[in-house]
């Protein structure tokens, strides 16, 4: 096994099915972090009773400020994620932004505010229920410069060299083919474009019972790669100025992602930045 692999017998299709089913449940309020009766392993979030207040509190713990939390209407904020990509994206008016695994649209709507009416934001998600929910939220937020597309982050429905910034929040770890995700991000970025994502990184080997557990995979735990592996993937995809910065204070919310073990023994949240050469 390499440090990019998960020691299971799952196929890529099975892994995507596990993830898609979990987030379809979250989108339809039949399971997941903000449901009144959540799973034993919430993952990627910290809400417990299904209220909007829980999702808002989780967003603040992940690094969103009060203005950001209050700026988005509807139920776009599901209390998901492991950080705040807006904090490192440094978005400018008029830029084109792509969000990988856009969920119900929370980060897309914040990005839309930052880039203004002259800019545009595209969110891509592989879960039809999430895309439907995000499109409904776009209406509530009067977000004319935001578009949501159904697709896999390994095969982006986005033209070459068409965006300035790629963002994502705790989604790349869910992919069974992370090198392909970064190759696709490189492809769609314009020369000089940048990658600004929040994700989890592996800090210690996972026990076999964690890697075999479907809930640990879909809860943003078992799919995490090491910093060294991510740096290598990004460099091989063509990125430069790669900077991966683990956040030790993320232990306080990551430890809540499972009931029968402490995920913070094996992973930490990190900011991941890189740039496509001019």
N, C-alpha and C positions, 0 to 999 in steps of 0.2 A: 504493500500500500504506500502511495506517496502522500505528501501533506496536502494534496489537492483532492484526494479521494475520500469517499465515505465507504467504510467496509461493510457493505450490504450487497444483497443480490438484486436490488431494485433496478429495473430498467429506467431510462430517462422518462418514458411515458408514464410509468407507474408513479414516479416522483412528482411529475406535473399533476397527475390525477389527485394525489394526496393533498397537494397544496391547493389546487383549484377547488376541491370539495370543501376544505376548511374555510377558505375565504368566501365561497358562495354562501356558506352557513352564516358567516359574519355579516355579509351584505344583506341577507334576508332576515337577519335578527333571529336565526334559529340556533345560534351557537357562537362561541368565540368570546372575545374580551368584553364586549359591552352588552352582552345578553344577560337578562336577569338570572339565568342559571348557567353560568359559564362552565367550560370544560375544566377538568382537573389541571390541565396545563394551558395557561392563557397564552403566554408568549407574545413578544413584540408589543406588549402593553401591560397595563397595571390596573385597569378599571375592574370593579367588582360587582356593582349592583345594576349596571345597565343604564345609568343616568347620564345625561349630557354633562353634568358636573364632574363625573368620574373621568370622562374623556378629556374635558378641559384641564382637570388637575394633572392627568397623565401627560398632556401636551406641555404643560408648564414644567413638569419634571424632566421632560426630554429636551428642554432648552428653548421652547417657544415663549415669547414674552406675552404680556396681557393684551397688547395691541394686536398681535398676530392671532391669538386665540379668539378675540372678539371680532376680528375683521371678516370671518367666514360664517355665512349663514347656513341654515339647514343642518343636516347630519353628515356633512363631509368629514368632520373630525370624528373618527371612530376610536380614537385612543390607541392607534397603531403606530409602530415605529420604534427606533432606538436612538434617535437624535433629531436634529433640525438641519436639514441640508440648506435651508435659506440662510443660515448663519455663515456659511462658507461660500455660497454661490456668488455673492457680490454682484447681483443682477443689475443691469443698466436699462434705462428706458429704450425701447425699440428692439431689444434682443429677442431671439427665438429660443425657446426652452423646451426640452423634452424630459418628461418624468417617466422613469422606468418603474412599472408596477404602481400605477397611479391611484389604485384603490378608489375610494369615494371622492377623491379630488382635492383634499385639503391642501396639499403642497402646491398643486396646480393653481388654485385660486390665490394663494399667497404670491406665487410667482407672477401671476397675471397682474396683480396690483403693482408689483415692482417694475415690470417691463412696460406697463401702461398700454393705452389703446394702440400705439404704434407697434408694439411687440405682439408676440403670439406664444401660446403654450399648447403643447400636445402631450396628452397623457396616454400611455399604452398599458393595458392590463389584459391578462389572458382569461380572466373570469367574467363571463357575460353578465352575471348579476351585478358585479362591481361596476362595469362599464355603464350599465343601465342606471344604476344609482348615481354615478358621477354625472351623467347627462342630466338627470333630474336636478341635481344640486347646482349644475351650471345655470339652469333657469332661475333658481332661487337667488343665486349670486349675481345675476345679470352679467355673466361672464362671456361677452361676445367674442373675446379673443382667446378662448379656450376650446379645445376640441379633444374628445376622447375616442380612441381607436382600440378595437379588439385585436390583440396579437400577443405573441410571445416575445420576451425581451431578447431571446436568442435569434429571433427573425423579425426585426422591427419593420413595421409597415410605414417606413419613413424614407424619403429619398436621400441619396448620397449628399454629403456636404450641405445640409439644409438647416442645421441648428447651431447656435452659439454655445449653449450650455446643456449638459446632460446632468440631471439630478436624480436622486433615488433615496428612499428611506427604508432601510432594512429589508431589501428585496433580493439583492444579488445573491445573498447566502442561500436563498431558496432554489436557485437555478442548479440543474444537474450538469450544466456546461458553462461554467463561469468564463473560461477563456473566450468562448463564442460571444458571450454578453459584451465583453470588453472590445472584441473585434467589431461588433456591430455598433457600439458606442463610438468607436474611432471612425467608422465608415460614415456615420450620419453627421458627425461634427465638421464644421468648416475649419479650414486651416487656422490655427491659433485658438480654436475653440477649447473649452475646458470641461472637465468632469468634476462634479462636486456632490459626493454622496455620503450618507451616513449608513453604516452597516456594522455588523458584529464580526469580530475576528477571533479565531481560536487561539487560546493561550496555553492549553494543555490537552493531551490526547483524551478523546471521549471514551468512556467505558463501552463495551459492546452492547450493553442493554440500552444505552442512550442512542447509539448509532442505528440500532435495529428498530427503535420505537418510532412509528409514523408521526405521533404527536410531537416528539422532539424535533423531527424534521420540519414539520409545518409550523412549529412555534419558534422558528428562527434560531434554533440551537444546533442541531446535528449537521446542518449543511455549511457551517462556518468554515472558512479556510484560514490558514495562518497568514501573518503579515508577510513573511518571506514569499509564500506562494502567490499572494495577491500582487506583490511588487513584481514578481517574475511575469505573471500573466499580463499585467499592464504594460511592461516593457516589451514583451513579445508582440503585443497588439500594436505597438508603435508609439505609445505615449511617452512623454518626457516630463520632467519636473514632478515625478511621482512623490507624494507625501502622504503617508498613512500615520495618523496620530491617535493611538488608543486613549480612551478617556476612563481613567481609573474610577472616577466618581459614578460611573454607570453601574457599578456593582450593586448600588442600593435598589435599583429597579429590576435589574436582570435576575437577582436572586428570587424574585417573586414569580418568575416565569414557569416554575414547576413546584409541585408539592412534595415529591418524594426524593428530590435531590436538589443541590444548589447549582444552577447553571453558571453562576459567576465563578465557580471553580475552574471552568473550562473556556470561558469566553468573556469578552469585554466589547463595549461599543467603541467605534472609532470613526473618525472623519477620514475620507479617502479622496484625495485631490490629484489631478493629473492634467496635462495639457497636450493637445495635438500640435505638432510642430507647424510653424508658419509655412 
